[in-house]
Amino acid sequence: MTKGAKPFASIWVALGIVSIGFHLWLIFSGLIPNLVTRPLHMALALPWVFVYLAKSRAGGVSGVVLAIVGGACCVWVAANEARLGDQYGYLEGAPQFWIAGALVLIVLEMARRAIGWPLPIIAALALLYGLFGQHLPGEFGHPGLPLGSFLGTITIAEGGLWGSLTGVSVSIIAVFVIMGAVLNAGEAGQGFMNLASAAAGNLRGGAAKVSVLSSALFGSISGSASANVASTGAITLPAMRDLGYPKRLAGAVEAVASSGGQIMPPLMGAGAFVMVELTGIAYPSIMAAALLPAILFFGTVWVGIDAYAVRYALQPLPKDRMPTARMVLITGTFFLVPFAVLLERMFRGGYTPQYAAASAILAGIVLLAFDTTLRPGLTRFWDRVQRAALAAGEQIAVIAAIILCASLIISVLGQTGLGVKITSLILSAGGDRLWPALLLTALACLLLGMEVPTTAAYVICISVAGPALQKLGVEPLLAHLFVFWFALLSTITPPVCGAVFIAAGMIGEDWLKVALTAMALGVGLYLIPLGMVANPALIGLAEAPLRAIATAVQIGVGLGLVSHGLIASGAGTTRFVKAVSGLALLFGPPVILQ
């Protein structure tokens, strides 16, 4: 088990199985009121954050108290769903005020324990604005909100903690987290690596290119750049180090490739499903729009690695490190079968993403019984089920803490009108011009992303900047993709760059050297969102595929030139000309027949 040394490990395994069962049961159970499912989702997450992840005995003791109090409040909301629905978000009586206050404070502390101070501080400032913003002078003040209405909308109605964002966490994100946990508990992780090694290991700079492919595959389901670095990096970083790669390059390759996993269809971590909820656009349409930009990103990284490979004479993987064709076929089956089930149910069967994922999970659970010899084993099966239960329970809880805290902020923005005011500020600061507004939005995404996880940064930024971009003529889906991409910048951009910190620590290199190399290697992360706005045809694969592909070719050539200009060896003048020519292709008019 992943955390077998934890006290009362069997209890946590049981709780993880209950969490998995609850979220899968919701898919097949029909319509259940949101004020039942969403509070119970939080109740199941509380023990993991407050007790399982406790870092000290005192934290564990206080965590037990908070988990019990918070769980009781959540169960009370679920049990009184019908009555609360008739109150239309207005608290009645002192007990309800105490429950509402406890829920808000517990969500703030839950987020703090799960991911640190920044997000709960932002949420706390938003709450203070909602409570006292009427005393602010000028246009950023608000008329004031009755306390019963303000807290009630947050805690007993579907416009706050139990809003649509939490609904996505309950019904979609949790299911895909379970799928990732099941796949990673078995042979699928090694299958990713073997397939990537077979595809790219014998190429120049093969170990780095294996890292790119494996991270693209793994990152799409993990939804976390940091988790991706820790998992695939445990294999790829030692391989690159042993083959003589410069440490800063090895760390940068892993950090950049792992960051890109979150933009790679078909899953894109949690962000794609949040985007479905916020835009109302069908999941397959979002996948089609996101595909070519994601391919361009990894293609740019690939070109950069090839330039580094020439510069440092990096060799392919040794033959003794290449998996046999039989092993690639066997281990690849462990993730190809669940993925095939997922895609078949979703695109051919016409089922919802969560139903398709549930079907893939069932296939993955069956495969947990088998190893690479294809012989089943009951002990192996149970050990892997335990690992999957622990991983799923913990990851669902951490994401729930992030989503619930972000929901507090979104509720305040809506109730006070602050979101509209910030939108107006962006428009006025940009002089009602698109590109200044885009750059302001990108800066906001970068700054916010340094403090909070990607999905939360995306949700908060799109809530305030999305309307401004749409007023300036950016299509809704394009605006969401733009913000989502820039919310990723902080994974590789100093001063706070989580993926870089982890990769640098694992390879034993100065983090700033890794970050600077990662920024050059991941230049596509900075340019592709701007290229999408300059050439909207890029995201039109579903509507006009030939035009979209032609646009992607033009942008891809431009990105390749920019990457070579930054990385390749040679005269400075030649490299400068390459970079400028690349930018001209990236932002210029179409030159390819469309």
Backbone torsions as a table, in degrees:
resi	resn	phi	psi	omega
1	MET	NA	151.3	-175.4
2	THR	-65.3	-33.0	-179.7
3	LYS	-132.1	53.8	-173.7
4	GLY	-62.1	-22.6	-178.8
5	ALA	-79.1	-5.8	179.4
6	LYS	-62.3	137.9	174.6
7	PRO	-60.0	144.7	177.5
8	PHE	55.8	44.7	-175.8
9	ALA	-56.7	-37.9	-177.9
10	SER	-64.2	-32.1	177.8
11	ILE	-65.9	-41.2	179.9
12	TRP	-68.9	-37.1	175.1
13	VAL	-60.5	-45.0	179.4
14	ALA	-62.1	-42.7	179.3
15	LEU	-65.6	-37.1	176.3
16	GLY	-63.8	-40.7	177.9
17	ILE	-65.5	-39.1	176.5
18	VAL	-62.2	-43.2	179.1
19	SER	-62.4	-44.3	176.9
20	ILE	-61.5	-47.8	-178.8
21	GLY	-61.2	-41.8	-179.1
22	PHE	-61.1	-48.3	-175.4
23	HIS	-72.3	-32.1	174.5
24	LEU	-72.2	-37.2	179.4
25	TRP	-61.7	-36.5	-179.4
26	LEU	-60.7	-31.3	-178.1
27	ILE	-66.4	-35.8	-174.2
28	PHE	-102.6	2.0	-170.8
29	SER	-94.0	-3.5	-177.5
30	GLY	85.4	-160.8	-175.1
31	LEU	-81.1	120.9	174.3
32	ILE	-123.9	135.6	-176.4
33	PRO	-54.7	142.3	-179.3
34	ASN	-62.3	-32.8	-179.8
35	LEU	-76.0	3.5	171.0
36	VAL	-104.2	-52.5	-173.4
37	THR	-69.3	-40.5	-174.0
38	ARG	-72.5	-43.2	173.6
39	PRO	-62.5	-37.4	178.3
40	LEU	-66.8	-33.0	174.5
41	HIS	-59.3	-45.5	177.9
42	MET	-66.1	-41.3	-179.2
43	ALA	-59.2	-39.9	179.1
44	LEU	-70.3	-28.0	-178.6
45	ALA	-79.1	-28.0	-173.0
46	LEU	-56.5	-49.2	-178.0
47	PRO	-60.9	-34.5	-178.9
48	TRP	-65.1	-45.7	-177.4
49	VAL	-71.9	-44.7	-171.6
50	PHE	-85.1	-26.3	-175.6
51	VAL	-115.7	-54.3	-176.6
52	TYR	-60.9	-40.5	-178.0
53	LEU	-92.7	6.6	-179.1
54	ALA	-59.8	137.6	-175.9
55	LYS	-98.1	-4.4	179.3
56	SER	-151.4	166.2	178.4
57	ARG	-63.5	-42.6	178.5
58	ALA	-62.5	-40.9	177.2
59	GLY	-63.1	-36.2	178.1
60	GLY	-67.8	-41.4	179.8
61	VAL	-64.9	-48.6	177.9
62	SER	-64.8	-32.3	178.2
63	GLY	-64.4	-38.1	177.1
64	VAL	-60.3	-45.0	-179.8
65	VAL	-61.9	-47.7	-178.8
66	LEU	-64.3	-39.3	178.8
67	ALA	-64.2	-39.6	179.7
68	ILE	-67.7	-46.9	-179.8
69	VAL	-63.4	-48.1	179.8
70	GLY	-63.6	-40.7	178.0
71	GLY	-62.8	-40.8	178.5
72	ALA	-62.9	-41.1	178.3
73	CYS	-64.3	-41.9	179.4
74	CYS	-64.3	-43.9	179.3
75	VAL	-64.0	-36.9	178.0
76	TRP	-62.2	-43.6	178.2
77	VAL	-61.9	-45.3	-179.2
78	ALA	-64.5	-41.0	-178.1
79	ALA	-68.8	-27.8	-177.1
80	ASN	-106.8	26.0	-175.2
81	GLU	-55.1	-46.1	-177.2
82	ALA	-64.7	-43.4	179.8
83	ARG	-66.3	-42.4	-178.2
84	LEU	-66.8	-31.0	178.1
85	GLY	-61.8	-28.5	179.2
86	ASP	-81.6	-7.8	-179.3
87	GLN	-90.9	-9.4	176.1
88	TYR	51.4	42.9	174.5
89	GLY	75.7	25.5	178.7
90	TYR	-122.6	123.8	-177.6
91	LEU	-71.0	144.0	179.1
92	GLU	-128.5	119.1	176.0
93	GLY	86.5	154.0	-177.3
94	ALA	-60.1	-41.4	-179.5
95	PRO	-57.0	-39.1	179.8
96	GLN	-66.9	-36.2	176.7
97	PHE	-63.7	-41.3	178.6
98	TRP	-63.9	-41.6	179.2
99	ILE	-64.5	-43.8	-179.9
100	ALA	-62.6	-45.8	179.0
101	GLY	-61.6	-41.5	179.2
102	ALA	-63.2	-42.0	-179.4
103	LEU	-62.4	-44.5	-178.7
104	VAL	-63.1	-47.5	-178.8
105	LEU	-65.5	-39.2	-179.5
106	ILE	-67.6	-37.4	177.0
107	VAL	-64.1	-41.3	177.6
108	LEU	-61.7	-46.2	179.7
109	GLU	-68.9	-33.8	177.6
110	MET	-61.4	-45.4	179.1
111	ALA	-66.9	-38.7	180.0
112	ARG	-61.7	-43.7	-178.8
113	ARG	-71.7	-29.2	-177.1
114	ALA	-78.8	-42.8	-171.6
115	ILE	-134.9	3.8	178.4
116	GLY	101.7	-173.5	-170.3
117	TRP	-75.5	-36.9	-165.8
118	PRO	-55.1	-51.9	-177.3
119	LEU	-63.2	-47.6	177.4
120	PRO	-62.9	-29.9	175.8
121	ILE	-64.8	-44.2	177.2
122	ILE	-60.8	-42.9	179.5
123	ALA	-65.1	-40.8	179.3
124	ALA	-64.0	-41.0	176.6
125	LEU	-63.4	-39.0	177.2
126	ALA	-62.9	-42.3	178.8
127	LEU	-63.9	-41.4	177.4
128	LEU	-62.7	-37.9	176.4
129	TYR	-63.0	-42.5	178.5
130	GLY	-63.4	-36.3	-177.8
131	LEU	-79.2	-37.1	-171.0
132	PHE	-125.0	6.6	-176.5
133	GLY	-63.3	-18.1	178.8
134	GLN	-66.3	-17.3	-179.8
135	HIS	-89.1	-4.5	178.3
136	LEU	-78.6	136.5	177.8
137	PRO	-78.8	162.0	173.9
138	GLY	80.4	-168.9	-172.4
139	GLU	-71.5	-16.2	-179.5
140	PHE	-87.4	0.4	168.9
141	GLY	-78.5	167.5	175.2
142	HIS	-133.6	163.7	-173.0
143	PRO	-65.7	-15.7	-176.4
144	GLY	103.7	145.4	-178.2
145	LEU	-126.6	133.5	174.4
146	PRO	-58.2	137.1	-175.9
147	LEU	-58.0	-41.4	-179.5
148	GLY	-63.1	-35.5	178.8
149	SER	-76.3	-42.4	-177.8
150	PHE	-62.1	-53.1	-180.0
151	LEU	-71.0	-34.4	-179.1
152	GLY	-65.3	-41.3	178.4
153	THR	-62.0	-33.3	-179.5
154	ILE	-75.5	-37.0	-166.1
155	THR	-114.9	-20.3	-178.5
156	ILE	-125.1	6.4	177.7
157	ALA	-123.3	175.3	-178.2
158	GLU	-91.7	25.2	-179.9
159	GLY	-113.1	5.8	-178.1
160	GLY	-131.5	-112.8	-179.6
161	LEU	-59.4	-31.3	-175.6
162	TRP	-103.8	29.0	-177.9
163	GLY	-80.7	-169.5	-173.1
164	SER	-65.0	-31.0	179.6
165	LEU	-64.3	-43.3	175.4
166	THR	-65.3	-33.6	176.6
167	GLY	-59.8	-38.9	176.9
168	VAL	-64.0	-41.1	178.4
169	SER	-61.5	-40.7	-177.4
170	VAL	-69.8	-51.4	-166.3
171	SER	-93.9	-19.7	-174.9
172	ILE	-124.6	-56.8	-175.3
173	ILE	-59.5	-45.5	-178.3
174	ALA	-58.4	-38.4	-177.5
175	VAL	-67.0	-40.9	179.8
176	PHE	-74.8	-28.5	172.1
177	VAL	-62.8	-43.3	177.7
178	ILE	-60.8	-43.0	178.7
179	MET	-60.0	-46.0	178.7
180	GLY	-62.4	-40.2	179.8
181	ALA	-64.4	-40.8	179.8
182	VAL	-66.1	-44.5	179.8
183	LEU	-63.3	-42.5	-177.1
184	ASN	-72.4	-22.3	179.0
185	ALA	-73.8	-20.6	-178.9
186	GLY	-104.7	-142.7	-175.3
187	GLU	-90.9	-0.8	-173.3
188	ALA	-63.0	-38.4	-179.7
189	GLY	-59.1	-45.0	176.8
190	GLN	-67.2	-30.3	176.9
191	GLY	-63.2	-41.3	175.3
192	PHE	-55.4	-49.9	-175.6
193	MET	-64.8	-42.9	-178.5
194	ASN	-64.9	-42.3	179.3
195	LEU	-64.2	-42.9	178.9
196	ALA	-64.2	-40.4	179.6
197	SER	-64.3	-41.0	179.9
198	ALA	-66.5	-34.2	-177.0
199	ALA	-79.0	-34.0	-170.5
200	ALA	-130.1	-8.8	-173.1
201	GLY	-62.8	-28.7	-177.2
202	ASN	-91.3	9.3	178.9
203	LEU	-92.7	165.4	174.7
204	ARG	-60.0	130.0	-174.9
205	GLY	66.9	35.5	-170.7
206	GLY	-59.3	-40.8	-177.1
207	ALA	-62.7	-38.7	178.5
208	ALA	-68.9	-38.9	179.9
209	LYS	-70.3	-32.2	172.4
210	VAL	-61.2	-41.4	178.0
211	SER	-59.9	-41.1	-179.9
212	VAL	-63.1	-48.6	-177.6
213	LEU	-66.8	-44.7	-177.8
214	SER	-66.1	-37.1	179.3
215	SER	-69.8	-35.9	176.2
216	ALA	-62.9	-40.5	179.9
217	LEU	-71.8	-49.8	-175.7
218	PHE	-72.3	-39.8	-174.6
219	GLY	-65.7	-28.1	179.7
220	SER	-62.3	-33.5	179.9
221	ILE	-95.5	-23.4	-177.7
222	SER	-77.3	-35.0	178.6
223	GLY	69.6	10.1	-177.7
224	SER	-139.1	120.2	178.0
225	ALA	-61.9	-40.2	-178.5
226	SER	-64.5	-44.6	178.4
227	ALA	-63.5	-36.0	180.0
228	ASN	-65.4	-45.2	178.1
229	VAL	-59.9	-46.1	-176.5
230	ALA	-64.2	-34.4	-175.3
231	SER	-86.4	-62.2	-179.4
232	THR	-69.3	-31.6	-179.5
233	GLY	-64.6	-27.7	178.8
234	ALA	-61.4	-22.9	179.7
235	ILE	-102.1	-46.0	-172.7
236	THR	-76.4	-35.6	-177.3
237	LEU	-64.9	-47.6	176.0
238	PRO	-60.6	-36.1	179.6
239	ALA	-63.6	-44.3	179.4
240	MET	-66.7	-39.3	179.0
241	ARG	-63.2	-44.9	-178.2
242	ASP	-66.2	-26.8	-179.4
243	LEU	-87.9	5.6	174.8
244	GLY	86.9	16.4	176.4
245	TYR	-65.9	141.0	170.2
246	PRO	-55.8	137.3	-175.2
247	LYS	-60.1	-39.0	-178.7
248	ARG	-65.5	-33.2	178.3
249	LEU	-72.0	-43.5	179.4
250	ALA	-59.4	-47.4	179.1
251	GLY	-63.6	-39.6	-179.4
252	ALA	-66.3	-42.1	178.9
253	VAL	-57.7	-48.4	-177.5
254	GLU	-66.3	-41.5	-179.1
255	ALA	-64.9	-45.1	-177.8
256	VAL	-68.8	-47.1	-179.5
257	ALA	-62.2	-39.1	-179.7
258	SER	-68.3	-35.0	177.6
259	SER	-65.0	-37.6	-178.2
260	GLY	-69.6	-18.0	179.5
261	GLY	-58.8	-29.1	-177.3
262	GLN	-74.9	-12.6	178.6
263	ILE	-107.5	5.2	-175.8
264	MET	-94.4	117.8	171.5
265	PRO	-62.4	161.0	12.7
266	PRO	-88.0	-9.6	-171.8
267	LEU	-107.7	-40.1	179.4
268	MET	55.7	36.1	-179.3
269	GLY	60.4	-136.5	-178.8
270	ALA	-90.5	-21.4	-170.1
271	GLY	-60.4	-38.3	-176.5
272	ALA	-61.2	-38.6	-175.8
273	PHE	-77.9	-31.2	171.3
274	VAL	-64.5	-39.0	179.3
275	MET	-64.2	-39.0	176.2
276	VAL	-58.1	-45.3	-178.4
277	GLU	-66.6	-41.8	-174.7
278	LEU	-76.8	-30.6	-176.9
279	THR	-98.0	-24.3	-174.0
280	GLY	75.3	9.1	179.5
281	ILE	-88.6	140.1	-176.4
282	ALA	-62.1	145.8	-178.4
283	TYR	-55.4	-46.4	179.5
284	PRO	-60.1	-33.5	179.3
285	SER	-67.7	-39.4	177.5
286	ILE	-66.2	-40.6	178.2
287	MET	-61.1	-44.1	-179.7
288	ALA	-63.8	-39.9	-179.7
289	ALA	-67.5	-34.2	-174.9
290	ALA	-84.0	-15.3	-169.7
291	LEU	-66.1	-54.2	-175.9
292	LEU	-64.2	-43.6	175.7
293	PRO	-58.1	-38.7	179.2
294	ALA	-65.3	-42.7	177.6
295	ILE	-61.9	-40.2	178.2
296	LEU	-62.1	-39.5	179.3
297	PHE	-61.3	-52.3	-178.2
298	PHE	-68.2	-31.2	175.0
299	GLY	-64.1	-39.2	177.9
300	THR	-65.6	-41.5	176.8
301	VAL	-61.9	-41.8	179.8
302	TRP	-59.9	-46.4	179.0
303	VAL	-62.0	-41.6	178.4
304	GLY	-62.4	-42.5	178.1
305	ILE	-62.9	-40.0	179.7
306	ASP	-63.6	-38.5	177.5
307	ALA	-64.7	-42.4	176.4
308	TYR	-64.0	-37.4	-178.7
309	ALA	-62.1	-39.9	176.7
310	VAL	-67.7	-42.1	-176.3
311	ARG	-63.5	-38.8	-175.9
312	TYR	-110.4	9.9	179.6
313	ALA	52.8	51.3	-178.3
314	LEU	-80.2	132.3	-173.3
315	GLN	-95.7	163.8	174.2
316	PRO	-66.2	172.7	174.6
317	LEU	-65.4	140.8	174.8
318	PRO	-60.8	151.6	-177.6
319	LYS	-60.7	-30.8	-178.6
320	ASP	-73.3	-11.0	176.5
321	ARG	-99.4	-2.6	179.4
322	MET	-85.3	131.1	178.8
323	PRO	-70.3	149.4	176.1
324	THR	-71.1	158.9	179.7
325	ALA	-60.2	-36.9	179.8
326	ARG	-64.2	-42.3	-179.0
327	MET	-68.7	-37.1	176.4
328	VAL	-61.5	-44.3	-178.8
329	LEU	-64.2	-44.5	-176.5
330	ILE	-68.8	-53.0	-176.8
331	THR	-69.5	-32.9	177.1
332	GLY	-62.0	-31.2	179.2
333	THR	-60.3	-31.5	-174.7
334	PHE	-68.0	-22.7	172.8
335	PHE	-111.8	-23.1	179.2
336	LEU	-67.9	-37.3	180.0
337	VAL	-64.2	-52.8	177.2
338	PRO	-60.4	-39.2	178.9
339	PHE	-65.3	-40.0	178.5
340	ALA	-63.4	-41.7	177.1
341	VAL	-62.1	-45.2	179.5
342	LEU	-57.3	-51.9	-175.2
343	LEU	-69.9	-36.5	179.3
344	GLU	-65.8	-45.1	-179.8
345	ARG	-64.9	-34.6	-173.5
346	MET	-82.7	-46.7	-172.1
347	PHE	-96.9	-33.9	178.0
348	ARG	-92.8	-42.7	-179.2
349	GLY	-77.3	-20.5	178.1
350	GLY	77.2	18.4	-179.2
351	TYR	-85.2	166.5	178.7
352	THR	-68.6	157.3	178.6
353	PRO	-56.5	-38.8	-178.0
354	GLN	-70.2	-35.7	177.1
355	TYR	-67.5	-42.0	178.3
356	ALA	-62.1	-42.0	179.1
357	ALA	-64.8	-38.4	178.0
358	ALA	-61.3	-39.8	177.6
359	SER	-64.4	-40.6	178.4
360	ALA	-65.9	-36.2	178.6
361	ILE	-63.1	-43.6	179.4
362	LEU	-60.6	-41.3	177.3
363	ALA	-65.1	-40.9	179.4
364	GLY	-64.6	-37.7	179.2
365	ILE	-63.2	-41.0	177.4
366	VAL	-60.5	-41.5	-177.5
367	LEU	-69.6	-17.0	178.5
368	LEU	-62.3	-21.7	-178.1
369	ALA	-76.3	-12.9	-171.7
370	PHE	-111.5	147.6	171.8
371	ASP	-110.2	-167.3	-175.3
372	THR	-70.4	-11.5	173.7
373	THR	-84.9	-5.3	-179.5
374	LEU	66.0	21.3	174.4
375	ARG	-98.7	132.1	-179.5
376	PRO	-74.8	154.9	177.9
377	GLY	-149.7	124.5	-177.0
378	LEU	-68.2	-42.9	179.3
379	THR	-63.2	-44.4	177.4
380	ARG	-60.0	-44.1	-179.0
381	PHE	-59.5	-47.1	-177.0
382	TRP	-68.0	-37.6	178.3
383	ASP	-63.5	-40.2	179.6
384	ARG	-72.0	-35.7	175.9
385	VAL	-61.3	-41.5	177.9
386	GLN	-62.2	-43.8	178.5
387	ARG	-62.4	-42.1	179.5
388	ALA	-64.8	-40.2	-179.1
389	ALA	-64.7	-43.8	178.9
390	LEU	-65.0	-45.7	-178.5
391	ALA	-64.8	-44.0	-178.5
392	ALA	-66.0	-44.9	-179.6
393	GLY	-59.2	-45.9	-178.8
394	GLU	-66.8	-46.5	-176.0
395	GLN	-68.0	-39.6	176.6
396	ILE	-60.4	-41.4	-177.9
397	ALA	-66.7	-43.1	-179.3
398	VAL	-64.7	-43.6	178.4
399	ILE	-65.2	-39.2	177.7
400	ALA	-60.4	-41.2	178.4
401	ALA	-61.0	-42.1	178.9
402	ILE	-64.8	-48.1	-176.4
403	ILE	-64.5	-43.6	-179.5
404	LEU	-62.9	-41.8	179.6
405	CYS	-67.9	-41.4	176.4
406	ALA	-62.8	-33.9	179.0
407	SER	-64.0	-33.8	174.8
408	LEU	-58.5	-46.4	-178.2
409	ILE	-64.2	-45.7	-178.6
410	ILE	-61.9	-38.7	179.5
411	SER	-63.7	-43.8	179.2
412	VAL	-64.6	-42.9	178.0
413	LEU	-56.5	-41.9	-178.8
414	GLY	-72.2	-43.6	-176.4
415	GLN	-69.2	-35.5	-174.6
416	THR	-94.8	-14.4	-174.9
417	GLY	79.0	11.1	-178.2
418	LEU	-63.7	-35.1	179.5
419	GLY	-59.4	-42.3	178.5
420	VAL	-64.6	-38.3	-179.0
421	LYS	-68.0	-39.9	178.1
422	ILE	-67.0	-37.5	175.8
423	THR	-58.9	-44.8	178.8
424	SER	-62.8	-37.1	178.6
425	LEU	-63.7	-43.0	178.8
426	ILE	-61.8	-43.2	-179.5
427	LEU	-64.2	-43.4	-178.2
428	SER	-71.6	-39.2	178.6
429	ALA	-65.0	-33.2	178.1
430	GLY	-85.5	1.6	-180.0
431	GLY	63.0	31.6	-178.6
432	ASP	57.2	29.3	176.8
433	ARG	-113.8	142.9	-171.2
434	LEU	-65.4	-51.9	-171.0
435	TRP	-67.5	-40.6	172.4
436	PRO	-60.1	-38.8	178.2
437	ALA	-65.0	-38.5	177.5
438	LEU	-62.9	-43.8	-178.4
439	LEU	-67.9	-37.0	175.6
440	LEU	-64.0	-41.4	178.5
441	THR	-65.0	-43.0	178.8
442	ALA	-60.6	-41.6	179.1
443	LEU	-64.3	-42.1	178.3
444	ALA	-62.4	-41.7	178.5
445	CYS	-62.3	-42.5	-179.3
446	LEU	-64.0	-47.4	-178.0
447	LEU	-64.8	-44.2	-179.2
448	LEU	-69.5	-38.6	-179.7
449	GLY	-64.9	-22.8	176.8
450	MET	-69.0	-20.4	-173.9
451	GLU	-108.7	-25.9	-175.7
452	VAL	-131.1	160.4	178.8
453	PRO	-60.3	159.5	-173.5
454	THR	-54.2	-49.3	-176.3
455	THR	-62.1	-42.1	179.2
456	ALA	-67.0	-41.2	177.8
457	ALA	-61.3	-42.1	178.4
458	TYR	-61.4	-47.1	-176.9
459	VAL	-62.7	-45.2	-177.9
460	ILE	-67.7	-45.2	-177.8
461	CYS	-65.5	-42.3	-177.9
462	ILE	-68.8	-27.6	179.3
463	SER	-66.3	-33.9	-177.4
464	VAL	-101.4	-32.9	-176.4
465	ALA	-97.0	-25.2	-178.0
466	GLY	-55.0	-51.0	179.1
467	PRO	-59.1	-36.9	179.2
468	ALA	-64.1	-45.2	179.9
469	LEU	-64.6	-38.9	179.6
470	GLN	-67.5	-35.5	176.5
471	LYS	-64.7	-25.7	179.0
472	LEU	-90.1	8.6	172.5
473	GLY	100.8	4.2	177.9
474	VAL	-81.8	129.7	178.9
475	GLU	-61.9	147.4	-175.7
476	PRO	-53.1	-48.2	-177.8
477	LEU	-64.7	-38.8	178.6
478	LEU	-64.3	-41.2	178.2
479	ALA	-61.5	-42.3	-178.9
480	HIS	-67.2	-43.0	178.8
481	LEU	-64.9	-40.1	178.4
482	PHE	-58.7	-49.6	-178.6
483	VAL	-66.3	-41.1	-178.5
484	PHE	-62.2	-42.7	178.9
485	TRP	-62.9	-45.9	-176.7
486	PHE	-72.3	-20.7	173.9
487	ALA	-67.0	-17.2	178.7
488	LEU	-83.2	-14.7	-172.3
489	LEU	-55.4	-35.7	-173.4
490	SER	-68.1	-11.2	178.6
491	THR	-69.9	-25.3	-178.6
492	ILE	-126.5	-2.4	-174.3
493	THR	-102.2	122.8	175.9
494	PRO	-61.6	158.8	9.0
495	PRO	-88.9	-14.5	-179.8
496	VAL	-115.0	108.1	-174.9
497	CYS	-140.0	88.4	-170.3
498	GLY	-57.2	-46.0	-178.2
499	ALA	-64.0	-37.2	178.8
500	VAL	-67.1	-43.4	179.7
501	PHE	-56.6	-46.2	-176.9
502	ILE	-66.9	-46.7	-178.9
503	ALA	-63.5	-41.8	179.8
504	ALA	-63.3	-40.3	177.8
505	GLY	-64.9	-38.7	-178.2
506	MET	-71.2	-32.7	-177.2
507	ILE	-94.8	-13.0	178.5
508	GLY	76.5	45.7	-179.1
509	GLU	-128.1	156.9	176.2
510	ASP	-61.5	129.2	-171.9
511	TRP	-64.7	-32.7	-177.7
512	LEU	-67.6	-38.3	176.4
513	LYS	-62.8	-41.7	178.0
514	VAL	-63.9	-42.6	-177.6
515	ALA	-63.4	-43.5	-179.2
516	LEU	-64.9	-40.3	176.4
517	THR	-66.7	-39.7	179.5
518	ALA	-63.8	-37.9	179.6
519	MET	-64.9	-37.7	176.6
520	ALA	-69.5	-44.2	-178.9
521	LEU	-68.0	-35.4	-178.0
522	GLY	-98.6	30.4	-177.5
523	VAL	-58.0	-26.5	178.7
524	GLY	-61.6	-29.9	179.9
525	LEU	-64.3	-29.2	179.6
526	TYR	-85.9	-33.6	-171.3
527	LEU	-96.7	-33.7	-174.4
528	ILE	-62.3	-41.9	177.4
529	PRO	-59.5	-38.5	176.9
530	LEU	-68.2	-37.3	176.9
531	GLY	-64.3	-33.6	176.9
532	MET	-62.8	-39.6	179.6
533	VAL	-71.1	-41.3	179.8
534	ALA	-68.3	-30.0	-178.4
535	ASN	-133.0	76.3	-175.7
536	PRO	-59.5	-19.4	179.2
537	ALA	-60.1	-20.3	-178.1
538	LEU	-59.5	-33.1	-177.5
539	ILE	-97.0	12.1	-177.8
540	GLY	-99.1	35.6	-176.3
541	LEU	-60.3	-37.0	-177.9
542	ALA	-72.3	-36.7	-174.8
543	GLU	-88.0	-43.7	-177.6
544	ALA	-137.5	77.9	-171.4
545	PRO	-61.1	-41.4	-177.8
546	LEU	-65.4	-42.0	179.1
547	ARG	-65.3	-40.4	180.0
548	ALA	-64.4	-43.1	-179.4
549	ILE	-66.5	-41.0	177.7
550	ALA	-62.0	-41.3	177.2
551	THR	-63.5	-41.2	179.6
552	ALA	-63.3	-38.7	177.9
553	VAL	-62.0	-45.9	179.8
554	GLN	-61.7	-47.8	-179.5
555	ILE	-65.4	-38.0	179.4
556	GLY	-62.2	-42.3	176.8
557	VAL	-62.8	-42.7	178.6
558	GLY	-61.1	-44.9	179.4
559	LEU	-64.5	-38.8	178.0
560	GLY	-61.9	-40.5	178.1
561	LEU	-66.5	-41.8	178.2
562	VAL	-62.1	-44.5	-179.1
563	SER	-62.1	-43.9	178.0
564	HIS	-64.2	-38.7	179.2
565	GLY	-62.6	-33.2	-179.6
566	LEU	-81.8	-33.3	-165.0
567	ILE	-112.3	-42.7	-170.3
568	ALA	-63.2	152.6	175.4
569	SER	-77.2	162.4	-180.0
570	GLY	134.1	-179.1	-177.5
571	ALA	-65.1	143.9	-179.2
572	GLY	-61.3	-37.6	-179.1
573	THR	-64.1	-43.4	179.6
574	THR	-62.8	-42.6	179.9
575	ARG	-65.9	-38.3	178.6
576	PHE	-63.8	-43.8	179.3
577	VAL	-61.9	-41.7	177.4
578	LYS	-58.8	-47.8	-177.0
579	ALA	-63.7	-44.3	-179.5
580	VAL	-66.0	-41.6	178.0
581	SER	-62.1	-39.3	178.5
582	GLY	-63.6	-43.2	178.5
583	LEU	-64.3	-36.5	178.2
584	ALA	-63.3	-41.1	176.9
585	LEU	-67.8	-38.3	-176.2
586	LEU	-65.3	-42.2	-173.5
587	PHE	-109.1	-3.7	-177.6
588	GLY	-84.0	179.1	179.2
589	PRO	-69.6	161.7	-179.8
590	PRO	-59.6	134.1	176.4
591	VAL	-116.4	-7.7	179.0
592	ILE	-100.4	138.6	-180.0
593	LEU	-55.4	124.1	-176.9
594	GLN	-123.6	NA	NA
